[in-house]
């Protein structure tokens, strides 16, 4: 099993970037849970759209945080 040191080290090395990514990732998780509890197809469609937008932003912020961590970790 591989360990992703980014998840261990980044909160300490690049806390702002890491926290920004985790906040949006948490928002995405909340949307998914709301989608699971949705009663109507229209509500699910709206949440599906919102989740795609939020997930794209989470992916972008993940790349920002990872690049910042890599830069900060270089000697």
Beta strands, then each sheet from edge to edge (+ up, - down):
end
